[in-house]
């Protein structure tokens, strides 16, 4: 059973209405099987425009029955409008036109004369060639069924062809996209390789220059570092981004803690992010190598956050200025920033972390102190407090390396 029934249009003379009704009865099984759905002008409802309804159904019908009789041929409307439009649609392949000879009439030379008519042999329904009209209409119904089955088969084949064409088109488009993607990937890999080669050549040249003129290379390196620092500062000013990291470290939590004035939590978070930046989270402490190679971009980010949210009271750069002002003396530095408890110069005078206070009333440069952060060679008191002397030594080395 087809999914959508074929629309059948009756073109007839009203004087043949009784014969049309008889034919409709013989087609009822096709309607009940949803093979066809028939329409004629007697189905026009009150208030509807009859000319529009006729033309609309005529222009959308799949099968058009021309019920031929002398009255049909005599009707100017049937001939000039319906027959001409039906033949036009038939030649365009839009509809199947079937002449049904109801009563005997000379229809030779008519527009539909070349079309196969029903009943068989074009014997009129009303003639002595049939035992009765039912026999003739049965032959007509069988012919219409055959025509409908042929139409449905053609449309199924056409639909399958369209689906196959769509599938083929999708496959072609997918293949084109894949080729384009492969080409883009090749270009990307080529660019990466060229860039890698370029960087490798630059690195080789840099090492060669460093080997030939070590002092000049060091000076150029410092200039490059300063230029990089200036560039990063300009980027921060232009983009308002104060969270740059060479290692992809997220500094938002440190920023939020400092912004909220939670100095102790911020000090401990400083420990966490420095371990991340130096890839020492698993070890939990910094060794000499990680101190020497600590990413300067990250150190500047941490320092700028401390300086910004403490209004210049805390930060590495603040501690560096104090360090230089005391002649790089650890103990004097500890006195200035408040990390030593008294004037005596033995180790126990260094304050333990548990005794520290975390507010802006503390001396300038008091923070960051890294919480209970263990450096390589760091000493602990028997009470469990962490000494700050080794921290001062490591801090000085990092600040000098990064030119903070």
MONORVEN-V478033 format. One record per pair of residues at least 12 apart in sequence whose C-alpha atoms are under 10 Angstrom apart, sorted by sequence separation. I is the first residue (numbers start at 1). J is the second residue. If there is no record, write none. Layout:
i = {I I}
j = {J J}
//
This chain:
i = {41 66 86 124 125 232 243 253 254 257 272 274 278 303 304 306 322 331 338 339 340 372 374 378 379 40 41 99 123 242 253 254 271 277 278 302 303 304 320 323 331 332 338 339 356 372 373 374 377 378 10 24 40 83 98 99 125 254 255 271 302 303 319 322 323 331 335 339 341 372 373 376 377 24 39 97 125 206 254 275 278 279 300 303 322 331 334 335 356 371 372 373 375 376 41 66 99 100 101 102 119 120 253 254 278 300 303 331 334 339 353 372 374 375 378 40 66 98 99 100 101 102 119 253 277 278 299 300 319 334 339 353 354 371 374 39 40 64 65 97 98 99 100 101 104 118 119 251 254 277 299 319 331 338 353 354 370 373 375 376 38 39 64 96 97 98 99 100 101 104 105 118 119 120 251 254 275 277 318 331 353 369 375 20 66 97 98 99 100 102 103 104 119 120 253 274 277 278 352 353 65 101 102 103 104 118 119 274 277 370 39 64 90 100 101 102 103 104 118 119 251 277 369 8 38 59 63 64 88 99 100 101 102 103 104 117 118 119 120 250 314 369 6 7 37 58 87 100 101 102 103 118 119 249 274 338 339 5 6 17 37 38 39 61 64 86 87 90 100 101 102 118 119 249 273 274 337 338 5 36 37 38 55 59 64 86 117 118 249 250 273 337 338 339 369 8 14 36 55 58 59 62 63 83 84 249 250 336 337 338 339 5 6 7 8 9 10 11 12 14 54 58 61 62 83 84 87 248 249 274 335 336 337 338 339 352 5 6 7 8 9 10 11 12 60 83 247 248 273 336 337 338 352 354 4 5 6 7 8 9 10 11 55 59 72 247 336 337 339 354 355 2 3 4 5 6 7 8 9 10 58 62 63 64 65 66 67 68 69 72 79 102 246 247 334 352 353 354 355 1 2 3 4 5 6 7 8 9 62 63 64 65 66 67 68 69 70 71 73 79 245 247 270 333 334 347 352 353 354 1 2 4 5 61 62 63 64 65 66 67 68 69 70 72 73 270 348 352 353 1 2 60 61 62 63 64 65 66 67 68 69 70 71 73 102 347 351 352 353 59 60 61 62 63 64 65 66 67 68 69 70 102 351 352 353 59 61 66 67 68 69 70 270 350 351 352 58 68 69 70 73 100 350 351 68 69 349 350 351 68 101 267 348 350 100 266 347 349 347 98 322 323 347 11 263 322 10 23 100 321 9 98 319 320 66 98 255 259 314 318 319 10 11 20 251 255 258 259 263 313 318 319 340 9 10 19 247 254 258 261 313 314 317 318 319 339 340 8 9 68 98 246 249 255 256 258 259 260 261 310 311 313 314 315 316 318 319 339 340 7 8 9 17 97 245 246 247 248 251 255 258 259 310 313 314 315 316 339 7 9 10 16 66 67 96 245 246 247 251 254 255 258 259 263 313 314 315 316 8 9 16 65 96 245 246 254 257 258 312 313 314 315 316 7 8 9 10 11 12 13 16 65 244 245 246 255 256 312 313 314 315 316 339 7 8 9 10 11 12 13 15 16 243 244 245 251 255 310 313 314 315 334 6 7 8 9 10 11 12 13 15 16 69 96 243 244 245 334 6 7 8 9 10 11 12 13 15 16 68 95 244 245 333 5 6 7 8 9 10 11 12 13 14 15 243 244 245 310 13 14 242 243 244 307 330 331 334 12 13 242 243 330 333 12 13 241 242 330 11 12 13 14 243 306 330 331 13 242 243 306 330 12 242 329 330 13 329 13 232 236 303 328 12 242 302 330 11 229 233 11 228 229 232 233 328 228 232 323 12 11 12 225 229 10 11 225 323 324 319 323 11 320 319 320 323 9 319 23 65 316 320 316 319 320 63 20 316 317 19 316 320 321 19 63 291 320 63 291 319 16 62 317 318 8 16 286 287 288 317 7 8 9 11 12 63 285 286 287 288 316 8 62 284 285 286 287 288 12 284 285 286 287 267 284 285 286 264 266 264 265 285 263 264 263 264 262 263 274 261 262 263 271 261 270 271 272 275 261 270 271 272 299 300 267 268 270 271 299 266 267 268 269 270 271 272 303 266 267 268 269 271 292 296 300 264 267 268 270 271 291 295 296 299 300 263 264 266 267 268 291 294 298 300 263 264 265 266 267 268 292 293 294 296 297 299 19 264 265 267 288 291 292 295 296 19 264 287 291 294 295 296 297 26 36 286 290 291 292 293 294 296 36 288 292 293 23 27 35 291 292 22 23 26 27 30 22 25 26 29 30 36 23 24 26 27 28 35 19 23 26 27 30 35 22 23 26 27 30 25 26 29 23 24 27 35 19 23 27 30 8 8 7 6 5 6 6 6 2 5 4 3 2 1 2 2 229 229 229 226 225 226 225 226 222 222 222}
j = {53 78 98 136 137 244 255 265 266 269 284 286 290 315 316 318 334 343 350 351 352 384 386 390 391 53 54 112 136 255 266 267 284 290 291 315 316 317 333 336 344 345 351 352 369 385 386 387 390 391 24 38 54 97 112 113 139 268 269 285 316 317 333 336 337 345 349 353 355 386 387 390 391 39 54 112 140 221 269 290 293 294 315 318 337 346 349 350 371 386 387 388 390 391 57 82 115 116 117 118 135 136 269 270 294 316 319 347 350 355 369 388 390 391 394 57 83 115 116 117 118 119 136 270 294 295 316 317 336 351 356 370 371 388 391 57 58 82 83 115 116 117 118 119 122 136 137 269 272 295 317 337 349 356 371 372 388 391 393 394 57 58 83 115 116 117 118 119 120 123 124 137 138 139 270 273 294 296 337 350 372 388 394 40 86 117 118 119 120 122 123 124 139 140 273 294 297 298 372 373 86 122 123 124 125 139 140 295 298 391 61 86 112 122 123 124 125 126 140 141 273 299 391 31 61 82 86 87 111 122 123 124 125 126 127 140 141 142 143 273 337 392 30 31 61 82 111 124 125 126 127 142 143 273 298 362 363 30 31 42 62 63 64 86 89 111 112 115 125 126 127 143 144 274 298 299 362 363 31 62 63 64 81 85 90 112 143 144 275 276 299 363 364 365 395 35 41 63 82 85 86 89 90 110 111 276 277 363 364 365 366 33 34 35 36 37 38 39 40 42 82 86 89 90 111 112 115 276 277 302 363 364 365 366 367 380 34 35 36 37 38 39 40 41 89 112 276 277 302 365 366 367 381 383 34 35 36 37 38 39 40 41 85 89 102 277 366 367 369 384 385 33 34 35 36 37 38 39 40 41 89 93 94 95 96 97 98 99 100 103 110 133 277 278 365 383 384 385 386 33 34 35 36 37 38 39 40 41 94 95 96 97 98 99 100 101 102 103 105 111 277 279 302 365 366 379 384 385 386 34 35 37 38 94 95 96 97 98 99 100 101 102 103 105 106 303 381 385 386 35 36 94 95 96 97 98 99 100 101 102 103 104 105 107 136 381 385 386 387 94 95 96 97 98 99 100 101 102 103 104 105 137 386 387 388 95 97 102 103 104 105 106 306 386 387 388 95 105 106 107 110 137 387 388 106 107 387 388 389 107 140 306 387 389 140 306 387 389 388 140 364 365 389 54 306 365 54 67 144 365 54 143 364 365 112 144 301 305 360 364 365 57 58 67 298 302 305 306 310 360 365 366 387 57 58 67 295 302 306 309 361 362 365 366 367 387 388 57 58 117 147 295 298 304 305 307 308 309 310 359 360 362 363 364 365 367 368 388 389 57 58 59 67 147 295 296 297 298 301 305 308 309 360 363 364 365 366 389 58 60 61 67 117 118 147 296 297 298 302 305 306 309 310 314 364 365 366 367 60 61 68 117 148 297 298 306 309 310 364 365 366 367 368 60 61 62 63 64 65 66 69 118 297 298 299 308 309 365 366 367 368 369 392 61 62 63 64 65 66 67 69 70 297 298 299 305 309 364 367 368 369 388 61 62 63 64 65 66 67 68 70 71 124 151 298 299 300 389 62 63 64 65 66 67 68 69 71 72 124 151 300 301 389 62 63 64 65 66 67 68 69 70 71 72 300 301 302 367 71 72 300 301 302 365 388 389 392 71 72 301 302 389 392 72 73 301 302 390 72 73 74 75 304 367 391 392 75 304 305 368 392 75 305 392 393 77 393 78 297 301 368 393 78 308 368 396 78 296 300 79 296 297 300 301 396 297 301 392 82 82 83 296 300 82 83 297 395 396 392 396 86 395 395 396 399 86 396 102 144 395 399 396 399 400 144 102 398 399 102 399 403 404 103 147 375 404 148 376 404 102 148 403 404 95 103 373 374 375 404 95 96 97 99 100 151 373 374 375 376 404 97 151 373 374 375 376 377 102 374 375 376 377 358 375 376 377 356 358 357 358 378 357 358 358 359 358 359 370 358 359 360 368 359 368 369 370 373 360 369 370 371 398 399 367 368 370 371 399 367 368 369 370 371 372 373 404 368 369 370 371 373 394 398 402 367 370 371 373 374 394 398 399 402 403 367 368 370 371 372 395 398 402 404 368 369 370 371 372 373 397 398 399 401 402 404 125 370 371 373 394 397 398 401 402 126 371 394 398 401 402 403 404 134 144 394 398 399 400 401 402 404 145 397 401 402 133 137 145 401 402 133 134 137 138 141 134 137 138 141 142 148 136 137 139 140 141 148 133 137 140 141 144 149 137 138 141 142 145 141 142 145 140 141 144 152 137 141 145 148 144 148 148 148 148 149 151 152 149 152 152 152 152 152 153 156 402 403 404 402 402 403 403 404 401 402 403}
//
